[in-house]
Amino acid sequence: MRLALAASLLFALSASGIAAAAFVQFRTPSGNIGCAFSSPPASLRCDILSGLKPRPPKPQGCRLDSGFGYSLGPTGRARVVCAGDTAVDRRAKALRYGRTWSRGGLACTSRVAGLRCTNRSGHGFSLSRLRSYRF
C-alpha cells in the first residue's frame, strides 16, 4: 500500500510539473566520511568524523557544532557546516575508492586518501584524516 501511495504521489507531482524531492546518502568505505545530497535545490553536505584539519573558525552566528564538514551547492564556494547532527550514516551505501558519484551539478570522488567534491563552478572541498580544505 505504501509503495503504491508513493508511486502515485510521484506520478502526480511529475504530471503537475512539480519536481519530486530527492535525498541520497553515501559514505567512504572507511566510514569516516559521510555525505547527504538533497534536491531541490541541489545541496551536498559531507562530514568527517575525525574532524576538519586544520579546524576552521566557527561560522558567524553559529550556535551549534562546527568544524566537522562542508556544504556545497551547484555553484559558489563551499561553506563550513554549522549543525547539531551529522551526515555520516554507517548504513549508507559506500562509494568505493576510485569511484565518482554525481548529481545536480555536484560530483564527489572517493580515494583511499579521502574524498574530493566539486561543483560546476569548479569550487569544492577535500576531506581527509590529515588535511581538509575548501577551494
SULVEN-V621118 format. One record per residue. PSI is psi as a letter, one per 20 degrees, with the letter a starting at -180 (NA if undefined). Layout:
# SULVEN-V621118
psi->PSI
psi->PSI
This chain:
# SULVEN-V621118
psi->g
psi->g
psi->g
psi->h
psi->g
psi->g
psi->g
psi->h
psi->g
psi->g
psi->g
psi->g
psi->g
psi->h
psi->h
psi->i
psi->j
psi->p
psi->p
psi->q
psi->q
psi->q
psi->p
psi->p
psi->q
psi->r
psi->r
psi->q
psi->h
psi->h
psi->i
psi->h
psi->p
psi->q
psi->q
psi->p
psi->p
psi->q
psi->q
psi->q
psi->q
psi->p
psi->p
psi->p
psi->p
psi->p
psi->q
psi->p
psi->h
psi->i
psi->q
psi->p
psi->o
psi->q
psi->p
psi->r
psi->q
psi->p
psi->q
psi->p
psi->i
psi->p
psi->j
psi->a
psi->q
psi->r
psi->j
psi->i
psi->r
psi->q
psi->q
psi->p
psi->r
psi->i
psi->r
psi->r
psi->q
psi->q
psi->q
psi->p
psi->p
psi->o
psi->r
psi->j
psi->a
psi->q
psi->i
psi->o
psi->o
psi->i
psi->i
psi->q
psi->p
psi->p
psi->o
psi->q
psi->p
psi->i
psi->q
psi->p
psi->p
psi->q
psi->q
psi->k
psi->j
psi->q
psi->q
psi->p
psi->p
psi->p
psi->r
psi->h
psi->i
psi->a
psi->p
psi->p
psi->q
psi->r
psi->a
psi->i
psi->i
psi->j
psi->r
psi->b
psi->r
psi->p
psi->p
psi->r
psi->h
psi->h
psi->p
psi->q
psi->r
psi->q
psi->NA
